[in-house]
Amino acid sequence: MKYIIDGYNVIGKLNHIDLSDPEKETKFLNYLLHAKRPKDMMTIVFDGHRDYSVYGDRHTSGQLTAIFTPPDQTADDYIKSYCSDLKQKTGILVISSDRDILLHSKHLHINNVTSEAFIKSLVIPKETLEMKPPPTHTDTSYWLNRFRDS
């Protein structure tokens, strides 16, 4: 299956990644790495509000491709254009809760689901969502000293 994902739209529906987090894109891509099946191909489209390039930016790692649109193009417009240009429309699933994207993909006979439905369909080990870095030596020393003083 090939997924075309409206990146910020899905992130906005997640409980564990905040849209204000400067690392939200990286966290979301790691989240998807744990959720995808081995043969799934995922293209995640983000609005290009970052200073990557006037042409946008693309990063591919295995079966995940992250696309940051050029500053003058929204992710919504990119996804609609991308879908319109597809020669093979079967085996594609568009993920967004943006009504315009869903209607456009439906008009093109491309399957789609809302961001919420996509999130519910993912199977992710609970420990992946709760991963925290191990305590540092400084952390351990701080707490040991705190309890000694009590």
C-alpha positions as CSV (number, residue, x, y, z in Angstrom):
1,M,0.0,0.0,0.0
2,K,1.2,3.5,-0.8
3,Y,0.1,6.2,1.7
4,I,0.0,9.9,0.9
5,I,-0.2,11.6,4.3
6,D,-1.1,15.2,5.1
7,G,1.7,15.5,7.8
8,Y,0.7,18.4,10.0
9,N,-3.0,17.4,9.7
10,V,-2.3,14.0,11.2
11,I,0.2,15.4,13.8
12,G,-2.6,17.8,15.0
13,K,-4.8,14.7,15.8
14,L,-2.1,12.9,17.8
15,N,-2.1,13.1,21.6
16,H,1.7,12.6,22.1
17,I,3.1,15.1,19.6
18,D,2.3,18.8,19.9
19,L,2.2,21.0,16.8
20,S,4.3,23.6,18.7
21,D,7.1,21.1,19.2
22,P,10.1,22.1,17.0
23,E,10.9,18.4,16.6
24,K,7.4,17.4,15.6
25,E,8.3,16.2,12.1
26,T,11.1,14.0,13.3
27,K,8.9,12.6,16.1
28,F,6.1,11.9,13.6
29,L,8.4,10.1,11.1
30,N,9.8,7.9,14.0
31,Y,6.2,7.2,15.0
32,L,5.4,6.1,11.5
33,L,8.6,3.9,11.3
34,H,7.2,1.9,14.2
35,A,3.7,1.7,12.7
36,K,4.2,0.8,9.1
37,R,4.2,-2.7,7.7
38,P,7.4,-3.8,5.8
39,K,6.0,-3.2,2.3
40,D,4.1,0.0,3.0
41,M,5.4,3.1,1.2
42,M,4.6,6.4,2.9
43,T,4.9,9.9,1.5
44,I,4.4,12.5,4.2
45,V,3.8,16.1,2.9
46,F,4.5,19.1,5.2
47,D,3.9,22.8,4.5
48,G,7.3,24.3,3.6
49,H,7.3,27.1,6.2
50,R,11.0,26.2,6.9
51,D,14.0,27.9,5.3
52,Y,15.0,24.8,3.4
53,S,14.8,26.1,-0.2
54,V,12.6,28.1,-2.5
55,Y,12.1,24.8,-4.3
56,G,11.0,22.8,-1.2
57,D,12.9,19.8,0.1
58,R,12.6,16.0,0.0
59,H,14.1,13.4,2.3
60,T,13.8,9.6,1.8
61,S,14.8,6.9,4.2
62,G,13.8,3.4,3.3
63,Q,10.1,3.4,2.5
64,L,9.4,6.9,4.1
65,T,9.6,10.0,2.0
66,A,9.1,13.4,3.7
67,I,8.3,16.3,1.4
68,F,8.5,19.9,2.5
69,T,6.7,22.0,-0.1
70,P,8.2,25.2,-1.5
71,P,7.1,28.3,0.6
72,D,4.6,29.4,-2.0
73,Q,2.8,26.0,-2.1
74,T,0.7,24.4,0.7
75,A,0.8,20.8,1.5
76,D,-2.9,20.6,0.5
77,D,-2.2,21.9,-3.0
78,Y,0.8,19.6,-3.3
79,I,-1.2,16.5,-2.3
80,K,-4.1,17.4,-4.7
81,S,-1.6,18.0,-7.6
82,Y,0.3,14.8,-6.8
83,C,-2.9,12.8,-6.8
84,S,-4.1,14.4,-10.1
85,D,-0.7,13.4,-11.7
86,L,-0.8,9.8,-10.6
87,K,-1.2,7.4,-13.5
88,Q,-2.0,4.4,-11.3
89,K,-4.6,5.3,-8.7
90,T,-5.1,1.8,-7.2
91,G,-3.2,0.8,-4.1
92,I,-3.1,4.4,-3.0
93,L,-4.5,5.8,0.3
94,V,-4.7,9.5,1.0
95,I,-4.8,10.4,4.7
96,S,-6.1,13.8,5.8
97,S,-9.0,15.3,7.6
98,D,-9.0,18.3,5.2
99,R,-12.3,18.1,3.5
100,D,-11.0,19.6,0.2
101,I,-8.3,16.9,0.0
102,L,-10.7,14.1,0.8
103,L,-13.2,15.3,-1.9
104,H,-10.5,15.8,-4.5
105,S,-9.1,12.3,-4.0
106,K,-12.6,10.8,-4.0
107,H,-13.3,12.6,-7.3
108,L,-10.2,11.0,-8.7
109,H,-11.3,7.5,-7.4
110,I,-8.4,7.4,-4.9
111,N,-9.2,5.8,-1.6
112,N,-8.9,8.1,1.5
113,V,-9.4,8.0,5.2
114,T,-9.5,10.7,7.8
115,S,-6.5,11.3,10.0
116,E,-8.4,10.0,13.0
117,A,-9.3,6.8,11.3
118,F,-5.7,6.3,10.2
119,I,-4.3,6.9,13.7
120,K,-6.8,4.3,15.1
121,S,-5.7,1.8,12.5
122,L,-2.0,2.0,13.5
123,V,-0.6,-0.7,15.7
124,I,2.3,0.8,17.7
125,P,3.9,-0.8,20.8
126,K,2.9,1.2,23.9
127,E,6.6,1.4,24.9
128,T,7.3,3.3,21.6
129,L,5.0,6.1,22.6
130,E,6.4,6.2,26.2
131,M,10.0,6.1,25.3
132,K,12.1,8.4,27.5
133,P,15.8,8.8,27.4
134,P,17.6,7.0,30.2
135,P,18.6,9.3,33.1
136,T,22.0,10.9,32.8
137,H,24.7,10.7,35.5
138,T,23.8,14.3,36.4
139,D,20.2,13.3,36.9
140,T,21.1,10.4,39.1
141,S,23.5,12.4,41.2
142,Y,21.0,15.1,41.7
143,W,18.3,12.7,43.0
144,L,20.7,10.7,45.1
145,N,21.9,13.9,46.8
146,R,18.3,15.1,47.2
147,F,17.3,11.9,49.1
148,R,20.4,11.9,51.2
149,D,19.6,15.4,52.4
150,S,16.1,14.3,53.5
